Amino acid sequence: MGGMVIEVVEGWSGPIDLQLKADGTAVNLTGATVELLLRGADGQLVGSSGNVTIIGSTDGRIRYLPDVGDLVARRSPYRARLKVTDTATRIVFFPSGESDQWLVRSA
C-alpha cells in the first residue's frame, strides 16, 4: 500500500483484501495484530474493530470486512492507514507516507 486508491459502491460489505509491503517486500505478520484506521472526509473514525483479519501471515495479506453502513458516499473520500503491532509491541503504520484514499460511489 502507499497512496493507493480503492473504489467501492455505498453499502459495500464484501471483503476488501490488501497486502502490506515494505520496500516492495511482503511484510511478515506472524504473531502481529492489525487495526484499520479509516476516517471519513469529516475526520470521524469508522468503527472497524473486529472487522480486520490476517489472511496470509507470511505474505502480508489482510482482509477488511466492512459493515453495511461503514462506507457511505456522503463521507467520501475516506483516508485509510493500517496499524500493525508486532509481538514485541512495536507499532508500524502502512502506508507511512500519505494515507490511502477510499472513494465511495452512490449505488
mmCIF file of the C-alpha atoms, coordinates in Angstrom:
data_MODEL
# 
_entry.id   MODEL 
# 
loop_
_atom_site.group_PDB 
_atom_site.id 
_atom_site.type_symbol 
_atom_site.label_atom_id 
_atom_site.label_alt_id 
_atom_site.label_comp_id 
_atom_site.label_asym_id 
_atom_site.label_entity_id 
_atom_site.label_seq_id 
_atom_site.pdbx_PDB_ins_code 
_atom_site.Cartn_x 
_atom_site.Cartn_y 
_atom_site.Cartn_z 
_atom_site.occupancy 
_atom_site.B_iso_or_equiv 
_atom_site.pdbx_formal_charge 
_atom_site.auth_seq_id 
_atom_site.auth_comp_id 
_atom_site.auth_asym_id 
_atom_site.auth_atom_id 
_atom_site.pdbx_PDB_model_num 
ATOM 1   C CA . MET A 1 1   ? 0.000   0.000   0.000  1.00 0.00 ? 1   MET A CA 1 
ATOM 2   C CA . GLY A 1 2   ? 1.022   3.647   -0.119 1.00 0.00 ? 2   GLY A CA 1 
ATOM 3   C CA . GLY A 1 3   ? -1.104  6.397   -1.606 1.00 0.00 ? 3   GLY A CA 1 
ATOM 4   C CA . MET A 1 4   ? -3.290  3.745   -3.208 1.00 0.00 ? 4   MET A CA 1 
ATOM 5   C CA . VAL A 1 5   ? -6.884  4.492   -4.283 1.00 0.00 ? 5   VAL A CA 1 
ATOM 6   C CA . ILE A 1 6   ? -9.669  1.979   -3.620 1.00 0.00 ? 6   ILE A CA 1 
ATOM 7   C CA . GLU A 1 7   ? -13.125 2.482   -5.116 1.00 0.00 ? 7   GLU A CA 1 
ATOM 8   C CA . VAL A 1 8   ? -16.300 0.820   -3.832 1.00 0.00 ? 8   VAL A CA 1 
ATOM 9   C CA . VAL A 1 9   ? -20.046 1.407   -4.001 1.00 0.00 ? 9   VAL A CA 1 
ATOM 10  C CA . GLU A 1 10  ? -22.034 2.640   -0.988 1.00 0.00 ? 10  GLU A CA 1 
ATOM 11  C CA . GLY A 1 11  ? -23.230 -0.222  1.206  1.00 0.00 ? 11  GLY A CA 1 
ATOM 12  C CA . TRP A 1 12  ? -20.326 -2.496  0.191  1.00 0.00 ? 12  TRP A CA 1 
ATOM 13  C CA . SER A 1 13  ? -19.974 -5.308  2.723  1.00 0.00 ? 13  SER A CA 1 
ATOM 14  C CA . GLY A 1 14  ? -17.843 -7.748  0.734  1.00 0.00 ? 14  GLY A CA 1 
ATOM 15  C CA . PRO A 1 15  ? -14.220 -8.426  1.611  1.00 0.00 ? 15  PRO A CA 1 
ATOM 16  C CA . ILE A 1 16  ? -11.545 -5.872  0.772  1.00 0.00 ? 16  ILE A CA 1 
ATOM 17  C CA . ASP A 1 17  ? -8.199  -7.672  0.603  1.00 0.00 ? 17  ASP A CA 1 
ATOM 18  C CA . LEU A 1 18  ? -4.927  -5.780  0.922  1.00 0.00 ? 18  LEU A CA 1 
ATOM 19  C CA . GLN A 1 19  ? -1.267  -6.734  1.025  1.00 0.00 ? 19  GLN A CA 1 
ATOM 20  C CA . LEU A 1 20  ? 1.239   -4.917  3.202  1.00 0.00 ? 20  LEU A CA 1 
ATOM 21  C CA . LYS A 1 21  ? 4.686   -4.368  1.718  1.00 0.00 ? 21  LYS A CA 1 
ATOM 22  C CA . ALA A 1 22  ? 7.830   -2.601  2.893  1.00 0.00 ? 22  ALA A CA 1 
ATOM 23  C CA . ASP A 1 23  ? 10.320  -1.641  0.186  1.00 0.00 ? 23  ASP A CA 1 
ATOM 24  C CA . GLY A 1 24  ? 8.470   -3.906  -2.249 1.00 0.00 ? 24  GLY A CA 1 
ATOM 25  C CA . THR A 1 25  ? 8.677   -6.975  0.006  1.00 0.00 ? 25  THR A CA 1 
ATOM 26  C CA . ALA A 1 26  ? 5.647   -8.548  1.692  1.00 0.00 ? 26  ALA A CA 1 
ATOM 27  C CA . VAL A 1 27  ? 5.553   -7.896  5.444  1.00 0.00 ? 27  VAL A CA 1 
ATOM 28  C CA . ASN A 1 28  ? 5.575   -10.972 7.688  1.00 0.00 ? 28  ASN A CA 1 
ATOM 29  C CA . LEU A 1 29  ? 2.576   -10.575 10.027 1.00 0.00 ? 29  LEU A CA 1 
ATOM 30  C CA . THR A 1 30  ? 3.133   -13.746 12.070 1.00 0.00 ? 30  THR A CA 1 
ATOM 31  C CA . GLY A 1 31  ? 2.019   -13.009 15.649 1.00 0.00 ? 31  GLY A CA 1 
ATOM 32  C CA . ALA A 1 32  ? 1.079   -9.409  14.796 1.00 0.00 ? 32  ALA A CA 1 
ATOM 33  C CA . THR A 1 33  ? -2.227  -7.613  15.169 1.00 0.00 ? 33  THR A CA 1 
ATOM 34  C CA . VAL A 1 34  ? -3.582  -5.265  12.518 1.00 0.00 ? 34  VAL A CA 1 
ATOM 35  C CA . GLU A 1 35  ? -6.020  -2.402  13.002 1.00 0.00 ? 35  GLU A CA 1 
ATOM 36  C CA . LEU A 1 36  ? -7.616  -0.318  10.250 1.00 0.00 ? 36  LEU A CA 1 
ATOM 37  C CA . LEU A 1 37  ? -7.698  3.430   10.911 1.00 0.00 ? 37  LEU A CA 1 
ATOM 38  C CA . LEU A 1 38  ? -10.357 4.641   8.485  1.00 0.00 ? 38  LEU A CA 1 
ATOM 39  C CA . ARG A 1 39  ? -11.562 8.240   8.605  1.00 0.00 ? 39  ARG A CA 1 
ATOM 40  C CA . GLY A 1 40  ? -14.321 9.818   6.575  1.00 0.00 ? 40  GLY A CA 1 
ATOM 41  C CA . ALA A 1 41  ? -13.933 13.221  4.894  1.00 0.00 ? 41  ALA A CA 1 
ATOM 42  C CA . ASP A 1 42  ? -15.407 14.694  8.103  1.00 0.00 ? 42  ASP A CA 1 
ATOM 43  C CA . GLY A 1 43  ? -12.411 13.320  10.064 1.00 0.00 ? 43  GLY A CA 1 
ATOM 44  C CA . GLN A 1 44  ? -14.556 10.906  12.067 1.00 0.00 ? 44  GLN A CA 1 
ATOM 45  C CA . LEU A 1 45  ? -13.128 7.435   12.632 1.00 0.00 ? 45  LEU A CA 1 
ATOM 46  C CA . VAL A 1 46  ? -15.125 4.486   11.246 1.00 0.00 ? 46  VAL A CA 1 
ATOM 47  C CA . GLY A 1 47  ? -15.536 1.693   13.802 1.00 0.00 ? 47  GLY A CA 1 
ATOM 48  C CA . SER A 1 48  ? -13.638 -1.222  12.306 1.00 0.00 ? 48  SER A CA 1 
ATOM 49  C CA . SER A 1 49  ? -12.789 -3.183  15.448 1.00 0.00 ? 49  SER A CA 1 
ATOM 50  C CA . GLY A 1 50  ? -13.139 -6.898  14.772 1.00 0.00 ? 50  GLY A CA 1 
ATOM 51  C CA . ASN A 1 51  ? -13.514 -6.343  11.021 1.00 0.00 ? 51  ASN A CA 1 
ATOM 52  C CA . VAL A 1 52  ? -9.840  -6.855  10.093 1.00 0.00 ? 52  VAL A CA 1 
ATOM 53  C CA . THR A 1 53  ? -8.205  -10.278 9.912  1.00 0.00 ? 53  THR A CA 1 
ATOM 54  C CA . ILE A 1 54  ? -4.847  -11.525 8.745  1.00 0.00 ? 54  ILE A CA 1 
ATOM 55  C CA . ILE A 1 55  ? -5.430  -13.996 5.902  1.00 0.00 ? 55  ILE A CA 1 
ATOM 56  C CA . GLY A 1 56  ? -1.776  -14.549 4.947  1.00 0.00 ? 56  GLY A CA 1 
ATOM 57  C CA . SER A 1 57  ? 0.700   -14.141 7.799  1.00 0.00 ? 57  SER A CA 1 
ATOM 58  C CA . THR A 1 58  ? 3.884   -14.703 5.833  1.00 0.00 ? 58  THR A CA 1 
ATOM 59  C CA . ASP A 1 59  ? 2.880   -12.711 2.753  1.00 0.00 ? 59  ASP A CA 1 
ATOM 60  C CA . GLY A 1 60  ? 1.324   -9.697  4.489  1.00 0.00 ? 60  GLY A CA 1 
ATOM 61  C CA . ARG A 1 61  ? -2.260  -10.242 3.360  1.00 0.00 ? 61  ARG A CA 1 
ATOM 62  C CA . ILE A 1 62  ? -5.141  -8.823  5.391  1.00 0.00 ? 62  ILE A CA 1 
ATOM 63  C CA . ARG A 1 63  ? -8.914  -8.655  4.884  1.00 0.00 ? 63  ARG A CA 1 
ATOM 64  C CA . TYR A 1 64  ? -11.298 -5.886  5.890  1.00 0.00 ? 64  TYR A CA 1 
ATOM 65  C CA . LEU A 1 65  ? -14.945 -6.926  6.057  1.00 0.00 ? 65  LEU A CA 1 
ATOM 66  C CA . PRO A 1 66  ? -16.935 -3.676  6.347  1.00 0.00 ? 66  PRO A CA 1 
ATOM 67  C CA . ASP A 1 67  ? -20.359 -3.475  7.906  1.00 0.00 ? 67  ASP A CA 1 
ATOM 68  C CA . VAL A 1 68  ? -23.112 -2.287  5.514  1.00 0.00 ? 68  VAL A CA 1 
ATOM 69  C CA . GLY A 1 69  ? -23.148 1.252   6.965  1.00 0.00 ? 69  GLY A CA 1 
ATOM 70  C CA . ASP A 1 70  ? -19.362 1.737   7.171  1.00 0.00 ? 70  ASP A CA 1 
ATOM 71  C CA . LEU A 1 71  ? -18.748 3.054   3.663  1.00 0.00 ? 71  LEU A CA 1 
ATOM 72  C CA . VAL A 1 72  ? -21.181 5.783   2.601  1.00 0.00 ? 72  VAL A CA 1 
ATOM 73  C CA . ALA A 1 73  ? -20.840 8.221   -0.302 1.00 0.00 ? 73  ALA A CA 1 
ATOM 74  C CA . ARG A 1 74  ? -21.541 11.375  1.729  1.00 0.00 ? 74  ARG A CA 1 
ATOM 75  C CA . ARG A 1 75  ? -18.456 10.691  3.927  1.00 0.00 ? 75  ARG A CA 1 
ATOM 76  C CA . SER A 1 76  ? -16.180 10.023  0.943  1.00 0.00 ? 76  SER A CA 1 
ATOM 77  C CA . PRO A 1 77  ? -13.294 10.300  0.337  1.00 0.00 ? 77  PRO A CA 1 
ATOM 78  C CA . TYR A 1 78  ? -12.059 8.214   3.247  1.00 0.00 ? 78  TYR A CA 1 
ATOM 79  C CA . ARG A 1 79  ? -8.432  8.138   4.393  1.00 0.00 ? 79  ARG A CA 1 
ATOM 80  C CA . ALA A 1 80  ? -7.052  4.731   5.399  1.00 0.00 ? 80  ALA A CA 1 
ATOM 81  C CA . ARG A 1 81  ? -3.973  3.590   7.276  1.00 0.00 ? 81  ARG A CA 1 
ATOM 82  C CA . LEU A 1 82  ? -3.190  0.195   8.832  1.00 0.00 ? 82  LEU A CA 1 
ATOM 83  C CA . LYS A 1 83  ? -1.623  -0.022  12.276 1.00 0.00 ? 83  LYS A CA 1 
ATOM 84  C CA . VAL A 1 84  ? 0.486   -3.152  12.802 1.00 0.00 ? 84  VAL A CA 1 
ATOM 85  C CA . THR A 1 85  ? 1.627   -4.173  16.285 1.00 0.00 ? 85  THR A CA 1 
ATOM 86  C CA . ASP A 1 86  ? 4.215   -6.953  16.386 1.00 0.00 ? 86  ASP A CA 1 
ATOM 87  C CA . THR A 1 87  ? 4.900   -9.479  19.157 1.00 0.00 ? 87  THR A CA 1 
ATOM 88  C CA . ALA A 1 88  ? 7.353   -7.060  20.836 1.00 0.00 ? 88  ALA A CA 1 
ATOM 89  C CA . THR A 1 89  ? 4.561   -4.408  20.843 1.00 0.00 ? 89  THR A CA 1 
ATOM 90  C CA . ARG A 1 90  ? 6.398   -2.292  18.259 1.00 0.00 ? 90  ARG A CA 1 
ATOM 91  C CA . ILE A 1 91  ? 3.979   -0.293  16.104 1.00 0.00 ? 91  ILE A CA 1 
ATOM 92  C CA . VAL A 1 92  ? 4.334   0.412   12.384 1.00 0.00 ? 92  VAL A CA 1 
ATOM 93  C CA . PHE A 1 93  ? 1.851   2.161   10.076 1.00 0.00 ? 93  PHE A CA 1 
ATOM 94  C CA . PHE A 1 94  ? 1.094   1.334   6.435  1.00 0.00 ? 94  PHE A CA 1 
ATOM 95  C CA . PRO A 1 95  ? 1.402   3.480   4.498  1.00 0.00 ? 95  PRO A CA 1 
ATOM 96  C CA . SER A 1 96  ? 3.895   5.581   6.452  1.00 0.00 ? 96  SER A CA 1 
ATOM 97  C CA . GLY A 1 97  ? 3.530   8.431   3.967  1.00 0.00 ? 97  GLY A CA 1 
ATOM 98  C CA . GLU A 1 98  ? 0.264   9.811   2.642  1.00 0.00 ? 98  GLU A CA 1 
ATOM 99  C CA . SER A 1 99  ? -2.840  7.832   3.648  1.00 0.00 ? 99  SER A CA 1 
ATOM 100 C CA . ASP A 1 100 ? -4.574  5.621   1.129  1.00 0.00 ? 100 ASP A CA 1 
ATOM 101 C CA . GLN A 1 101 ? -7.756  7.114   -0.295 1.00 0.00 ? 101 GLN A CA 1 
ATOM 102 C CA . TRP A 1 102 ? -11.003 5.165   -0.460 1.00 0.00 ? 102 TRP A CA 1 
ATOM 103 C CA . LEU A 1 103 ? -13.662 6.580   -2.787 1.00 0.00 ? 103 LEU A CA 1 
ATOM 104 C CA . VAL A 1 104 ? -17.257 5.534   -2.188 1.00 0.00 ? 104 VAL A CA 1 
ATOM 105 C CA . ARG A 1 105 ? -19.725 5.957   -5.051 1.00 0.00 ? 105 ARG A CA 1 
ATOM 106 C CA . SER A 1 106 ? -23.511 6.123   -4.735 1.00 0.00 ? 106 SER A CA 1 
ATOM 107 C CA . ALA A 1 107 ? -25.372 2.955   -5.669 1.00 0.00 ? 107 ALA A CA 1 
# 
